[in-house]
């Protein structure tokens, strides 16, 4: 999946803050389910106290 997509983590340890971006291109097949799985797995690993999800679906 990450061959045509990417994952970005940005951290601010001094503020105990992290952003997680999962971008899926899906040129050769629909990778949205894999992206959701990756996101959920990382959410479980970080266990954020106040999670916010912003999903953008592009055509």
C-alpha positions as CSV (number, residue, x, y, z in Angstrom):
1,X,0.0,0.0,0.0
2,X,2.7,2.5,0.9
3,X,4.4,2.0,-2.5
4,X,1.8,4.4,-3.9
5,X,0.8,6.2,-0.7
6,X,2.5,7.6,2.4
7,X,2.4,7.9,6.1
8,X,3.6,11.0,7.9
9,X,4.1,11.5,11.7
10,X,4.8,14.9,13.1
11,X,5.7,15.2,16.8
12,X,5.9,17.9,19.4
13,X,7.2,16.1,22.5
14,X,7.3,19.3,24.5
15,X,3.5,19.6,24.1
16,X,2.9,15.8,24.2
17,X,1.3,16.1,20.7
18,X,1.5,14.1,17.5
19,X,-0.2,14.2,14.1
20,X,-0.6,11.2,11.9
21,X,-1.4,11.5,8.2
22,X,-2.2,8.5,6.1
23,X,-2.4,9.4,2.3
24,X,-3.6,6.7,0.0
25,X,-3.4,7.1,-3.8
26,X,-5.1,3.8,-4.8
27,X,-4.0,3.9,-8.5
28,X,-3.8,0.2,-9.0
29,X,-6.5,-0.8,-6.4
30,X,-8.6,0.6,-3.6
31,X,-6.4,0.7,-0.6
32,X,-8.8,2.5,1.7
33,X,-9.5,-0.5,3.9
34,X,-5.7,-1.0,4.4
35,X,-5.3,2.7,5.2
36,X,-8.1,2.5,7.8
37,X,-6.4,-0.6,9.4
38,X,-3.0,1.2,9.5
39,X,-4.6,4.3,11.1
40,X,-6.5,2.2,13.7
41,X,-3.3,0.2,14.5
42,X,-1.3,3.4,15.0
43,X,-4.1,5.0,17.1
44,X,-4.0,1.9,19.4
45,X,-0.2,2.3,19.7
46,X,-0.3,6.0,20.5
47,X,-3.6,5.8,22.6
48,X,-4.3,9.5,22.3
49,X,-6.2,11.2,25.2
50,X,-8.1,13.5,22.8
51,X,-8.2,12.1,19.3
52,X,-9.5,14.0,16.3
53,X,-10.1,12.5,12.9
54,X,-10.3,14.5,9.7
55,X,-11.0,12.3,6.6
56,X,-10.8,13.7,3.1
57,X,-12.0,11.4,0.3
58,X,-10.8,12.6,-3.1
59,X,-12.0,11.4,-6.5
